[in-house]
Amino acid sequence: MIRPVKPADAARVAEIYNHYVLTSVISFEEVPVTVPAMEARIAETTKSGSWLVHEQDGRVAGYAYLAPWKARSAYRFSVECSAYVDHGCLRAGIGRALYVELFKLAAAAGLHRVIAGIALPNERSQGLHESFGFRKVAHFSEVGFKMGRWVDVGYWEREV
């Protein structure tokens, strides 16, 4: 079941996200996000964007959101998307299902462009985004340093 995020989901969302914070370069954060901090992120994002969760057997198994790309007014029709799936549920179609619904919300809101930033390499994320018609538009070399190595970031975009 896909539904809008609730404040009560913050602990589970933080748990999913913090796995990637601690074990990968997918997120450039290096310190786990606290539940109060995740509650604040959810509250901020839902004010100006959309946040969905995928619930499986009564438990959140993944989430995806749209957040403003930039704060200045002329960017108001462009958003950044992001999705995270519980590491034990990968390859189950959860990210895809979330994006299908998220992009419907983007279209209904009259948005024009969706942007995705991806730490590289990340074949799963690249494949997911490209399957939705995203195309790579930028590549920044060695802009992050995590887990003892430099990490590149690519940007993909698609029209809503």
C-alpha positions as CSV (number, residue, x, y, z in Angstrom):
1,M,0.0,0.0,0.0
2,I,1.3,3.4,-0.9
3,R,0.1,6.4,1.1
4,P,1.2,9.8,2.2
5,V,3.8,9.9,5.0
6,K,2.6,10.5,8.6
7,P,4.6,12.0,11.4
8,A,4.5,8.7,13.1
9,D,6.5,7.2,10.2
10,A,9.6,9.3,11.1
11,A,11.3,6.6,13.2
12,R,11.0,3.9,10.5
13,V,12.0,6.4,7.7
14,A,15.1,7.3,9.7
15,E,15.9,3.6,10.2
16,I,15.7,3.0,6.5
17,Y,17.7,6.0,5.6
18,N,20.4,5.6,8.3
19,H,21.3,2.2,6.9
20,Y,22.5,4.0,3.8
21,V,24.1,6.8,5.8
22,L,26.2,4.2,7.7
23,T,27.0,1.6,5.0
24,S,27.2,3.4,1.7
25,V,28.1,6.6,-0.2
26,I,24.5,6.8,-1.6
27,S,23.8,9.5,1.0
28,F,26.5,12.1,1.7
29,E,25.5,12.4,5.3
30,E,27.9,10.7,7.7
31,V,26.0,10.9,11.0
32,P,22.7,9.1,11.4
33,V,19.7,11.3,11.4
34,T,17.7,11.4,14.6
35,V,14.0,10.8,14.8
36,P,13.3,14.5,15.7
37,A,15.4,15.6,12.8
38,M,13.6,13.3,10.4
39,E,10.2,14.5,11.8
40,A,11.4,18.1,10.9
41,R,12.4,17.0,7.4
42,I,9.1,15.3,6.8
43,A,7.2,18.4,8.0
44,E,9.3,20.8,5.9
45,T,9.0,18.6,2.7
46,T,5.3,18.1,3.0
47,K,4.7,21.8,3.3
48,S,6.0,22.4,-0.3
49,G,6.4,18.9,-1.8
50,S,5.1,15.4,-1.6
51,W,6.3,12.4,0.5
52,L,4.9,8.9,0.1
53,V,5.7,5.6,1.9
54,H,5.2,2.0,0.8
55,E,3.7,0.0,3.6
56,Q,4.0,-3.8,3.5
57,D,2.5,-5.9,6.2
58,G,1.9,-2.9,8.4
59,R,5.5,-1.7,8.2
60,V,7.1,1.0,6.0
61,A,9.4,-0.7,3.5
62,G,10.4,2.4,1.5
63,Y,9.7,6.0,0.8
64,A,10.0,8.6,-1.9
65,Y,9.6,12.4,-2.0
66,L,9.6,15.5,-4.1
67,A,11.2,18.6,-2.7
68,P,11.7,22.0,-4.2
69,W,14.8,22.1,-6.4
70,K,15.8,25.6,-5.3
71,A,14.2,28.3,-3.2
72,R,14.0,31.1,-5.7
73,S,10.6,31.7,-7.3
74,A,11.6,30.9,-10.9
75,Y,12.4,27.4,-9.8
76,R,8.9,26.7,-8.5
77,F,8.0,24.2,-11.2
78,S,11.1,22.1,-10.7
79,V,11.6,19.5,-8.0
80,E,14.1,17.0,-6.8
81,C,13.0,13.4,-6.2
82,S,14.5,10.8,-4.0
83,A,13.6,7.3,-3.0
84,Y,15.0,4.9,-0.3
85,V,14.0,1.3,0.1
86,D,14.7,-0.9,3.1
87,H,17.9,-2.8,2.3
88,G,16.1,-6.1,2.9
89,C,13.4,-5.3,0.3
90,L,15.5,-4.3,-2.7
91,R,14.5,-5.6,-6.1
92,A,10.9,-6.0,-5.0
93,G,9.5,-3.1,-7.1
94,I,9.0,-0.8,-4.2
95,G,11.0,2.1,-5.6
96,R,9.2,1.8,-8.9
97,A,5.8,1.7,-7.3
98,L,6.6,4.8,-5.3
99,Y,7.8,6.7,-8.3
100,V,4.7,5.8,-10.3
101,E,2.5,7.4,-7.7
102,L,4.9,10.3,-7.0
103,F,5.1,11.3,-10.6
104,K,1.3,11.3,-10.8
105,L,1.3,13.8,-7.9
106,A,3.9,15.9,-9.8
107,A,1.8,16.0,-12.9
108,A,-1.4,16.9,-10.9
109,A,0.5,19.7,-9.2
110,G,1.5,21.2,-12.5
111,L,5.2,20.6,-12.1
112,H,7.4,20.8,-15.1
113,R,10.8,19.1,-14.3
114,V,12.0,16.4,-11.9
115,I,15.7,16.2,-11.1
116,A,17.5,13.3,-9.4
117,G,21.0,13.5,-8.0
118,I,22.8,10.2,-7.8
119,A,26.1,9.3,-6.1
120,L,28.1,7.3,-8.6
121,P,28.4,4.5,-9.3
122,N,24.9,3.4,-8.5
123,E,23.6,1.1,-11.3
124,R,20.3,0.4,-9.4
125,S,19.4,4.0,-9.0
126,Q,20.5,4.9,-12.5
127,G,18.5,2.1,-14.0
128,L,15.4,3.0,-12.0
129,H,15.5,6.7,-13.1
130,E,16.3,5.9,-16.7
131,S,13.4,3.5,-16.8
132,F,11.2,6.5,-16.0
133,G,12.7,8.5,-18.9
134,F,15.3,10.4,-16.9
135,R,18.4,11.3,-18.9
136,K,21.8,12.2,-17.5
137,V,22.5,15.9,-17.8
138,A,25.5,16.5,-15.5
139,H,28.4,14.8,-13.9
140,F,30.5,16.3,-11.1
141,S,33.8,14.5,-10.3
142,E,34.9,13.9,-6.8
143,V,32.6,16.4,-5.1
144,G,32.0,14.2,-2.0
145,F,34.4,12.5,0.3
146,K,33.0,9.6,2.3
147,M,34.2,6.3,3.6
148,G,37.8,7.2,2.7
149,R,37.2,7.9,-1.0
150,W,36.1,10.6,-3.4
151,V,32.6,10.2,-4.8
152,D,31.2,11.6,-8.1
153,V,27.6,12.8,-8.4
154,G,25.5,12.7,-11.6
155,Y,22.3,14.6,-12.2
156,W,19.4,13.2,-14.2
157,E,16.2,15.0,-15.3
158,R,12.9,14.4,-16.9
159,E,9.9,16.4,-17.9
160,V,6.8,15.7,-15.8
